[in-house]
Amino acid sequence: MKAKRLIRRLASKAAAGLLLASMTLVSVSCVGGSARSAVGGADGLSFVGGGDLPSPTQADYSAANMPFTLGPYDVVDVEVFANEDLKATDIEVDPSGRITFPLVGTIEVGGKTPSEAAQVIEAGLRKQYFRDPRVSVNVKKAASQVVSVSGEIKRPGIYPIVGQMTLLKAIARAEGWTEFSKKREVIVFREVDNKRYAALYDVKAIERGQYLDPRLFPNDTVVVGDSQARRNMKDILTAAPPIVAPLIFLLDSN
């Protein structure tokens, strides 16, 4: 619900700013001061500008800032202390972030650190009357450079980055739009240098070639707007021109 409210705020502010700037197709870089004040400045949301969302740096992925968490297609070995029969090797995390382990069954490990995954397995073994099980989960292959796709999309989920992932490719990986998707209200969330950004995209404009399909990076989150946002902003978005460059916002800026 919080993401939906933010979509509505960003889209409505962006549309208002564009209307103030021009009723024709113009570059967002031409939006003047009056449009900027209409776009940002409330509740920790500030308008940064039109253009590219900042790219993460190596520091954003360092162990100090971001502990490793398991995700789709990672391969792990699981050992239970003093029980060779329960040792399992080369377990691949499935696309939904789950693994299957003897006696415990299918468990959710996506988004958990290896130690947290071990704790889940230990809890499952206790239910099978194991006394004080000690489990270790060791990453054998880290393949989980992933993006999250949610909102009004056919198959929300966490998807691995194979090659160079773009916004349109991520949406296609999530099996595309539903009948309620709002293509003009697609937001990409990203953290760079301990700052949280949100970029509003008009995917219809991307599909028409009015600006480039943006590249996505590991840990990006894509949220697709829904029909409720369309109803709330039907009048203003009908009149507004397409967004011909992303609109970049900085969150929690106050």
Rosetta blueprint (number, residue, H / E / L):
1 M L
2 K H
3 A H
4 K H
5 R H
6 L H
7 I H
8 R H
9 R H
10 L H
11 A H
12 S H
13 K H
14 A H
15 A H
16 A H
17 G H
18 L H
19 L H
20 L H
21 A H
22 S L
23 M L
24 T L
25 L L
26 V L
27 S L
28 V H
29 S H
30 C H
31 V L
32 G L
33 G H
34 S H
35 A H
36 R H
37 S H
38 A H
39 V H
40 G L
41 G L
42 A E
43 D L
44 G L
45 L E
46 S E
47 F E
48 V E
49 G E
50 G E
51 G L
52 D L
53 L L
54 P L
55 S L
56 P L
57 T L
58 Q H
59 A H
60 D H
61 Y H
62 S L
63 A L
64 A L
65 N L
66 M L
67 P L
68 F L
69 T L
70 L L
71 G L
72 P L
73 Y L
74 D L
75 V E
76 V E
77 D E
78 V E
79 E E
80 V E
81 F L
82 A L
83 N E
84 E E
85 D E
86 L E
87 K E
88 A E
89 T E
90 D E
91 I E
92 E E
93 V L
94 D L
95 P L
96 S L
97 G L
98 R E
99 I E
100 T E
101 F E
102 P L
103 L L
104 V L
105 G E
106 T E
107 I E
108 E E
109 V L
110 G L
111 G L
112 K L
113 T L
114 P H
115 S H
116 E H
117 A H
118 A H
119 Q H
120 V H
121 I H
122 E H
123 A H
124 G H
125 L H
126 R H
127 K H
128 Q L
129 Y L
130 F L
131 R L
132 D L
133 P L
134 R L
135 V E
136 S E
137 V E
138 N E
139 V E
140 K E
141 K E
142 A L
143 A L
144 S L
145 Q L
146 V E
147 V E
148 S E
149 V E
150 S E
151 G E
152 E L
153 I E
154 K L
155 R L
156 P L
157 G E
158 I E
159 Y E
160 P E
161 I L
162 V L
163 G L
164 Q L
165 M L
166 T E
167 L H
168 L H
169 K H
170 A H
171 I H
172 A H
173 R H
174 A L
175 E L
176 G L
177 W E
178 T L
179 E L
180 F L
181 S L
182 K E
183 K E
184 R E
185 E E
186 V E
187 I E
188 V E
189 F E
190 R E
191 E E
192 V E
193 D L
194 N L
195 K E
196 R E
197 Y E
198 A E
199 A E
200 L E
201 Y E
202 D L
203 V H
204 K H
205 A H
206 I H
207 E H
208 R L
209 G L
210 Q L
211 Y L
212 L L
213 D L
214 P L
215 R E
216 L L
217 F L
218 P L
219 N L
220 D L
221 T E
222 V E
223 V E
224 V E
225 G E
226 D L
227 S H
228 Q H
229 A H
230 R H
231 R H
232 N H
233 M L
234 K H
235 D H
236 I H
237 L H
238 T H
239 A H
240 A L
241 P L
242 P L
243 I L
244 V L
245 A L
246 P L
247 L E
248 I E
249 F E
250 L E
251 L E
252 D L
253 S L
254 N L
